Amino acid sequence: MPRAASQRKAQASWLLRLTLGIAIIAILVRWKGAGVSAALAHASMTHLLAAVGLYLASQLISAFKWKLLLGAALQAQASNDEARITPVRTAPTLGECYRFYLIGMFCNLWLPTSVGGDAVRAALAGRRWGNLSLSASSILVERITGLIALLAIGAGGWLFWWPRNSGAEISGGASGQVLRLALCALLAAGVLGAALLALRRLAFHLEENSSSKFIAKWAKVHRALDLFASPKLRLALLQAAALSFLFQSTQIGLNLFLARAVALDLAPGIFVWLVPSLGIASMIPLGIGGLGVREGAAITLLQGTLPSAIAPAATTILAWSLLWQATLWLAGLPGAAAYFTQKEKRAP
């Protein structure tokens, strides 16, 4: 496809998703009336700025996790390849990884492009350290560890916290619902693993029967994943897993902080299962960054699972979710400065 036509298609897709997300929110606000504005009035600009600062600080955890994985992979490959002509002379630093992370956030939210922020981050890292396949595979492993932590915390919250905080009995219908949700989480993990294996086999098959440069790079990424299964990177993987649980915990705490800002008074344990569930719902590719999808899922989950005695009003739920969306979009802005001033040099 010509570059201009591809760019126009990407812009149209981005605008369509943005419009759809705004339309969903408009319908919810129209449905629930002006109470959303009253709920948002409880939160001050100080709350929003503090949330943005805390969110940017939490991204340091993700950047450090990526630095560990990428640095360990580059070092392991350099030690395995004795004939390497251009060895890695500089290890990834936290500052560089954090800057690339901010650029990825900015591209995901603010740029009308079909290339996601992770792809931009992989390209920048590949150019900086001279290994695109390891850069892309390290990002893939980083995302997988984060998803596993999200599923584990969410499943644990549904199994242990939800019956206790909702007042539901562990036996009967409640236990059946919890069991179904846990099975859905396991099924999602199984589907992800099967998809990765299928993509791996497809990449190697296409490489043997195609001369495409894209297919060759794609196969290199899958070969680079083998490095992460080696004993040399076992410690880095364990550290990444621990950091993933730490990061997801900070997101739960930040959502609890925003909930209190709009007078959404729920037990802290409810957020243990609610925030991961909304994170998974936000992955549905409808709105930009889960815009609209998260709000609808939040109202459905809280009013559909909690007893009416403790279920919050839809207006308060919507105000809380919109405050979270504002935090995400504002936190994506610092990446603009890094994006438009980047002057990456190729690796030595």
Sequence and secondary structure as in RCSB ss.txt:
>XXXX:A:sequence
MPRAASQRKAQASWLLRLTLGIAIIAILVRWKGAGVSAALAHASMTHLLAAVGLYLASQLISAFKWKLLLGAALQ
AQASNDEARITPVRTAPTLGECYRFYLIGMFCNLWLPTSVGGDAVRAALAGRRWGNLSLSASSILVERITGLIAL
LAIGAGGWLFWWPRNSGAEISGGASGQVLRLALCALLAAGVLGAALLALRRLAFHLEENSSSKFIAKWAKVHRAL
DLFASPKLRLALLQAAALSFLFQSTQIGLNLFLARAVALDLAPGIFVWLVPSLGIASMIPLGIGGLGVREGAAIT
LLQGTLPSAIAPAATTILAWSLLWQATLWLAGLPGAAAYFTQKEKRAP
>XXXX:A:secstr
  HHHHHHHHHHHHHHHHHHHHHHHHHHHHHHTTHHHHHHTTS HHHHHHHHHHHHHHHHHHHHHHHHHHHHHHH
HHHHH TT SS   S   HHHHHHHHHHHHHHHHH   SS HHHHHHHHHHHHHT HHHHHHHHHHHHHHHHHHH
HHHHHHIIIIIHHHHH   SSTHHHHHHHHHHHHHHHHHHHHHHHHHHHHHHHHHHHHT   HHHHHHHHHHHHH
HHHTSGGGHHHHHHHHHHHHHHHHHHHHHHHHHHHHTT    HHHHHHHHHHHHHHTTSSSSGGGTTHHHHHHHH
HHHHHS TTT   HHHHHHHHHHHHHHHHHHTTHHHHHHHT       
